[in-house]
Every structure is written in structure tokens, then in C-alpha cells.
């Protein structure tokens, strides 16, 4: 008997969670200003869970994967580590919900708007208020380029950055000099993450398009416009 769409979607959610769990063990770069905290390969493909599974299921898959990472690999349960579960969840929700004519996705940009407000309310953040301009990018993408893959990838990674940045400034002892030094680093890293997200989406979308006929309808959300075979033909 063929597997039902809901069950197949759940299988894909588990597979995405497993992929994120594996990627979380591979460090990509150190987080400046935080001891023993790293960006991992999950930065490149966590948002895809929202793109292929839908915003809510994709976000839940990322949350489960990161929670499992804490439990299975003996990570500390301090406030910073637990709160760091949220940024990639928001990135997945953003990537999965920000599409043209999807008005219900407007709420996700409130994450970035709230982050900007919280930054300015913080004593150190008030000194570097202009840092929050980074977090206007997801808002601009939502309203002006929601269907452009690279821009949406940029919006997703900066949504994660907005949530992470607020958590960071309120839980760590930082200063304005550190935040100023981070500006070129953030610009470089987030551009790299955005390219990685877009590239990962292209590859995975192309692969899934090839096996779509063997899956129940509406198992995963695919975009024929981002088929590498068509793009390079």
C-alpha cells in the first residue's frame, strides 16, 4: 500500500532533522565574542526545511533536531545555548513562508522589527543602533523580492542573525567596539550563508523534482523554475 502524503511528509521531516543533526557536528566558523560557540554547516541548509516542508513543519523539524543535538551530544543547557535553538527555527519559517501573495507570512518580519527595537533599547545596542540596519534586509525582501531565491536566502539568514544578535547582546557582556568590528564579518558571513542556502536549495530541489513522480502529491513543496537541468540547458 502506498504511503499516505502525511506519513511521507513526516518521513521527510525526520530526514531533514537528521541532516541538521549531522550538520550541527561540523563547525564552520567561530562566533566572535562567545566562548566555545560556533556556526555549523546547518547555517547552509536549515532554512530549506521550511522551503520543502512548509514553514511550521520545517521550523518544527529544525527545533527537534537542535534539541536532539543538545541531548545526544552532551551540550550544556545554559540559557545562551537553549536560546540559540531559535534563530535557525525562525530562518526556516521565513524561508518557508515568504512567498508572493502570501499575506499570512507578514508576521515573520516582526521578528526582525522586534530585534531592531530591542537592540536600540539595550545600552550597548543604543551606541551601535546602525547595526540593526542589517535586520531590515528580511523586511525589504519580504515586500520587494519574496520570490527571488538568492534574496530570500539572504532574508532567511539575516532573520536568524536578528534573533541571534538580540540573544547575544542580552546574554553576553559585549561593547560597542566589538559590534563595530563585527560589521564586515557579518556582511561577509551572511553573504556566504545566503549563497550556500540558495545553492543547497537548487541542488536539493533538482533532485526532488526527479523523484517527485514516485511520491504522494504535496509531500514536498518544489519549484520547477529552480531546476538546474533547465537553468543550464
N, C-alpha and C positions, 0 to 999 in steps of 0.2 A: 504493500500500500504506500503511495507517495506521501512524503512528509507534508504536513499542513504548513501554510505560509507562516503562521505564528511560531510554530516549532522551529522552522528553518531560520526565521529571523533571530530566534533565541540562540540557535547554534552559532550564527554569525556574531552575535553579541558576545558569546563566550570566546570565540576565536579572536575577536578584537581585544577583549580583555586580556587574553593570554599573550597576544602580541605586545600590548602595552606593558604587561608584567615583565616580559623578557627585555624589552627596550629599556625599562627602568633600571636594569642592572648594568647598562652600558653608559658610562659617563661621557658627556660631550664636552662640557666646559665648566669651570668652577664659577660659582656665584660670588662675585666680588663683595666683600664686606660681611660674608657669613661663613662661619667655620663649618667645614665638613658638609657643605651643601653644594650640589652640582645640578647643572642642566643635563638631562639624559637624552637618548635618542627618541624618547616619547614625545619630545617637543615637535618632532617632524611628522609624526603620524597620528597622534591622539585626536586632533580635530577631525580626522577622516571618519572616525566612528560616528560623529554626528552627521556627516555628509552622506554616508551609506545607510545608516540605520535610522536616521531621523534624530532630531535634536534631543528629545528626552531619553530615548533608549540609548543613544550614543553617549550622552552625558553620564547615564547610569553605569554603562559598561566601563567608562573611564574611572568613575568613582570606585566601583567594585575592584578594578584592577589595582588601583593605588592603595586601597585598603588592604588587599591581599598582600601587596608588597610590604606593607608595614608589619603584618602578622608573620609572614613566611620568612622574612629576612632580618628579623630582629631589629628593625628600626626603632629609634626612640619615639615615645609617644608624648613628646613635649609639644607645647602649643604651636610653635612655628612649623614643626613637621606635619602636624594634623591639619593646620590651616592651609598648608601647601597642597593639600588634596584638591582645593577648589579651583585654582587658576586654569588647569587643563580641562576641568569639567566645563567651565564657562567657555573655553575655547571650542570645545566640541559642540556645545549648544549653539554658539554663534555660527560656526561653520555649517551646522545642520539647519538652522532656521533662517539665516539671512539669504533670502531669495526675492526676486522681483515679485511684487504684488502679494507678498506675504505680510500683511499688516500685523499679525499676531507676533511677529518677531521683533517688533519695536522695543519690547521690554528689555531685551538683552543689552541694548545700548545704554540702559540705565545703570548697568554695572560700571561702565566707563565714566558716565556722568557722575555717579556717586563717588568713584575713585578720585576724580578731579577735585570734588568738593572736600573729601576727607584729606587729600593732600594739602590743600590750602589751609585747612583747619589745624593741621599739625604745625607746631612751632618751627621745625626744620623745613617742612614742606612749604611753609609760607615764604621762606627765603628762596626756594627754588620752584616757585609756582609755575614757571615756564616749562618745567619737566612734564607737567600734565598735558602739554600740547601733544605729546606722543599719543595720549589716550583719546584724543579727538579723532584719530585715524579710523577706528572701527565705526564711529558715528558717521563720519563722512562717507565711508564705504557703504554703509547700510543704506544711505539715502541717494547716493550718486552712482555707485558701481556694484550693486549686490550680486550681479551675475557674472562678473569678471573674476575668473579663478584666482589669478595672482593677487588681485586686490582683496578678495575675500579671505585668502590665506593670510595676507598682511593684517587684515582686521581681526582674524581669529588669534593670531599670535600676540597682537597688541591688547586684545581683550584679556588674555592670560597674563600679560605683563601688567596691565592695570590692576587686576585683582592681586597679583603677587606683589606689586610695588606698594600698595596700601598695607598689606600684611607685613611687609618688610619694614616700612618706616615706623609702624606702630609697635613692632615687637623687637626691633634691634636698635642699638644705640648708634645712630649714624649722624653725619653732619653735612652741611651744605657742600663742603669741598668734595666729599665722596660722591654726592649726587651729580655735581658738575662733571666730575671725572667719568661718570657713567654714561654721559650723553653720547659720545661717539661709540662707546662699546655697545650700548643698546641699539643704536642705529644700524651698526654692522650685524650684530647677532640676530636682530629681528628680521632684517632683510634676508639673512641666510636661512632663518627658520621658515620664512614665507616661501622662499624658492623651494625649500625642502618639502614643505607641505603640498605645494602645487605639483611638484614633480612626483611625489608619492601618490597623490590623487590620480594623476594622469596614468601612471603605471597600473595601479590597482583597478581603476575604472575600466581600462582597456582589457585587463584580464577578466574581470567580472562580466563585461559585455560578451566575451567569448563563451562563457558558460551560462549566461542568462537563460537560454532556452531550456536548460536542464533544471532550472529552479522554479518553484511555485511563483506565481505573479506577485509583484510587490514585496518580494523578500528583501531586496536591497534597492536603494534609490540610485539609478545610474543616469549618466548624461551622455548620449551619443555624440554630442558635439566635441567631447573630450576623448575621442578615440584616437590613439596615436597612429594607428594604421591610416586613418582618414586624414589626419593632420599632415602626415608626411607623404601622402600619396600625390 
